[in-house]
């Protein structure tokens, strides 16, 4: 058994690396975009609010799997063509930006208006108010919700299998179908558990860091 594991492990780790890349770049892009979108959702500019509300409703109201299929297989019909990896990233970033926008919107609305007024008394600019006063508190509020979405992102990354991208789940399925054994899928499950454990540990450290804002 150990010999077999050593044979399939390189392909599983290669698939895991693809999963990690999708996870990492989605998180890096969608969190800042989510913050910007949340500011737009609370903006006084009505057309901007309406557009962003529609975008969030669309992304949250349709399955990520459908969005992946639409981006990779649907958009080429109108001449917009993505490579598999780019299509996966585009769909994931669009989807998770919408979820993070709603999370951050709730966080911003939880900040007492008195803090904004105090910042104006201190003659802080809007940028300084957001950067030094508001956003650190918002992050503390939203970290648990972001943690849940982060764990979901690790698992959702398996959906890229549907567009033929060589991720961890695809590598496990190929080995299982070829060798007629469940061991590759067991190893896939173990690797996913390890990734979620690392993410959970990192998020707990972030929560501990922001406890100063209690």
N, C-alpha and C positions, 0 to 999 in steps of 0.2 A: 504493500500500500504506500509506503514512504517513497518507493521508487516512482510510483505513478504520480504521487503528489508533486515530486520534484520535476516530473515531465510537464505537467500542466500548469504549474505555478507561474512560470514566466509569462504565458499568455494571459493568465488571470491578472497578474500584476500590471501588464501592459494595458489591459482593459480598465483596471483600477486607476491607472494614471490618467486615462482619458476622462473617467468619471470625476476625478479630482480637478482636472482642468476646467471642465464644465461648471463644477461647483464653485471653484475659486473665482473665475472671471464673472460668473453670474452675480455672485455676492459683491464683488468689488464694484461692478457697474450699477447694480440695481439699488443698492442702499443709498448712494448719493443721489441717483435719479429719483428714488422714492422720496427723499427729503425735499428735493426741488418740486416734485409733483404735489407733495402735501402742502407746501407753501402756496402753490397755485390753487389748490382746492379750498384754501381759506382766504384767497385773494379777494379784494373788492372789485376786481375786473370780472364782471358777470360772464362775458363770452368765454374767457379763459376757464372759469369754474365749470361752465357747462361742458366744454370740450373734455376737460380732465375727468369730470364725473362720468361722462359717456365712456371714455377710455377705460376707467377703472371698472365700470359696470360690465363692459365687454370682456375684459381680461379675466375678471373674477367669475363671470357668469358662463363662460365656455371652458371646456376641459383643455388642459395643457396639451394633451395628446392631439386633440383636434387642431390646436394652434400650430403644433409641430408639423402635422400633415399639411395644413394649409400653406405654411411658409415654404416647405420643401417641394411639395407636389403641386400646390395650387398656384402660387405666384408665378412659376414659369409660364403658365398659360397666358399671362399678360406681359411676359418678357422680363420679369424680375427673377433672376436665377441666383441661388446661393449654393455654395459647396455645403456638404453635409455638416461639417463642423460649424461653419458660419451660420447655417440655418438653425442649428440647435441653440447656439449662443443667442442669436437674435430673438428666437421664440421665448427662451427662458428669461432673458433680460426684460423683455416686454411684459411677461406674465408676472415675474416677481417684483418688478417696479410698481405694478398696480397694488400688490398686496402690501408692500412696504409703505407706499403712499398712504394707504388707509391707516396703517399702524402709526405712522408718524403724525398724521392728521389728528388722531386721537390724543397723541402725546402733546402736541402743541396746544390743543384746546384744553388740556388739563392744567396748563400753566396759568396761574392767577394773573388777571390783567393789572393788578397792582404792581407786579414786577416790571412790566413794560413802562408804567407811569414813573416808577422809581428810577428806571434807566434814563428816561427823558429828563428828569430832575437833575440827574448826574451828568447830563449833556452827552450821553453816549449815542453814537450813531446807531441806525437800525442794524447794520452789520455787526458792530461791536456788541449790541444787545443780544443778538442771536448767538454769536460765537462764544461770548464769555458768560452769559447768564442763562439763556433759554435752552440752547441745544444740549449742554451738559445735563440739565435736569430732564429734558425730553428723553435723552438716551437712557438715563436711569429708569425712567418710567417704562420705556418700550423694550428694554433688553429681554424680559421673559417672552414677550410675543415674537420678537425677532429670533430668539432661540428656537421657538417652535417651528418657525418658517425655515430656519437654517437646517434643522433636522429633516424637515419635509423635502428640502431641496436635495439633500444627499440621496434620499430614496427616489424622488422624482427624476433624478438624472438617469435612472434606468429606462425612462421613456424614449431616450434617443435611439434605443434599439429598433424602434419602428421605422426610422429613416436609414437604417443600415450602418449606423456609426458603431465602431468597434469598442464598445464600453465593457464594463465588468460583466454585466448580465449577459451580453451577447457572447462573450468569451466562455462563460459558464455553460450557456445553452449549446454552443457548438461542441464543447467537450462532452457534454452529457449525451447529445444525439449521436456523436461519433463512437463513443466508448460504451454506451448503454449502461451508465452507472450514475447514481445520484450524488456521488462524492464531489464532483465539481460544483454542484449547486449548494452543497453544504459549505464548501470553502467560500463560495460567493457570499453566502449569508454571514459567515465569520468575518470576512473582510468588511462588509457593510457595517456590522456591529462595531468593529474596531474604529471605523471612520466616524460613526456617530458618537462613540465614546470619547474620541479626541475632541470632536466639536463641542460636546457637552461640557467637557473639562475646561476648554477655552472660554466658553460662555460663562461658566461659573466664576472664572477669574475676572472677566469683565464686570459681572455683577458685583463682585467684592470691591473692585476698583471704584465703582460709582456709588457705593454705600455712603461715601462722604457727603453726598447730597441729601441725605435723609434729614 
